[in-house]
Amino acid sequence: MTVCRDCCCGSTRKHPGIDHDAQLAALREAVGDRHRVRVSECLRVCERSNVVVVHPAPAARRAGARLVHLGDVLDDRLVDALADWLDAGGPGLAEVPPMLTPRIFDPADYAD
C-alpha cells in the first residue's frame, strides 16, 4: 500500500487533532511484515486526504485487479479494517470491508 504524505495528507493544518505520525506507525504495526507500506509525496488528490492506495497482490493484478484509492482515512477503525482486508487478500481477492467502501474514489475524477 502507498500512503500519501508531505502535503495536506498528513498535515495538522488540514486535519488538526490527528496525529499523522502515530497513524502511519499504527498502519505499519497493523500490517506488520505481511504487507509493505510505502510513503509517497503528494498524489494530487488533496480533496480526499488522507489518501491510501491499496495495491493488489501480484496474482490478483495478473487476473485484472486494480489499485484501490481510499480517501479520508483518518481513524484507527479504518486502519484496522484496511489491515484485515489486506490479510484477507485485498483487491481482487477479498470483498472490500463495508467501513472502507464509502472511502473508495477514482483519482481520475480529481484530475486537472
Buried (B, 14 or more C-beta within 10 A) or exposed (E): BBBBBEBBBBBEEBBEEBEBEEBBEBBBEBBEEEBEBEEBEBBEBBEBBBBBBBBBBEEBBEEEBEEBBBBBBBEEEBBBBBBBBBBEBBBBBBEBBEBBEEBEBEBEEBEE
